Amino acid sequence: MPTSRLVPGGSQDVLCEAAVAYVKAGWPVLPLRGPSYEQFVCNRGPSDGASARLWWSDQPYGIGCRTGLLFDVIQVPASLGRPLMTVLKELNTVLVIEVDALAAWWFFVSPGSPVIGDFPRECQVRMLAAGGWVALPPTPCRGGPTSWVAAPPAHTVPWGSLPNSLQMQWAVVRAWNSRRTDATSRVAIDDAGRAEVCRRYRNGATIWRLAADIGRSRKFVRRLLLDANAPLRDQVPTGRAAAKVPDVS
């Protein structure tokens, strides 16, 4: 039996056992050549677990899987991935991989859908479909390993229950536009009245009142004050004051 060779993200034994588990669960995996793990060794994958064990016992291959067959993948920055998890909880099977090297999350969705016209055309947001591929955990990548954020139990996946690609694309569009709108609004408020908001807050105005006056959410005002290093205090309006302050959060 060959001696295990340590690689970033895990040992050869770890990669071997993971590859065997993926193959047994029906994943069409292909070996990735090290040390960068950015190229397939061949275009044919092992047919069963025994074959996978034989292949991965020879070299510490990475574990790749083509997109466009059983699944497509939507790549988003990690900052967008976390709020999208809330959306996914309302859908079906959730599979998400974090890629440390890219600071990105990969969301697995149903294959074969076209890319909608409003899908963000940004380097941080990509659709990986037919002709693409992903590296499955625990494959190391340049700069860091891949790891599951939401993993399938024992690598088994009911492929027909993945989130619908079009639904997920629209969720990405809404999240992306919301983030851009919020950033734009923040700049506008900063330019027009950051100092005034901070001055009124120091003079006793509540976050609730400031939010109502500038037409933003309380969360937005808190962020603005924190950016200005203003110490926050708990001020909850009561009585008549509470009745006059609309809830705009």
ABEGO torsion letter per residue (X at the ends): XBBBBBBBGEBAAAAAAAAAAAAAAGBBBBBBBOAAGABBABABBBABAAAAAAAAAABBBBBBBBBGBABBBBBBBAAAAAAAAAAAAABBBBBBBBBAAAGBBBBBBBBGBBBBAABBBBAABBBBBBGBBBBBOABBBBGEBBBBABBBBGGBBBAAABBBAAAAAAAAAAAAAAAAAAAAAAAAAAAAAAAAAAAAAAAGBBAAAAAAAAGBBAAAAAAAAAAAGBBBBBBBBBEAAAAABBBAX
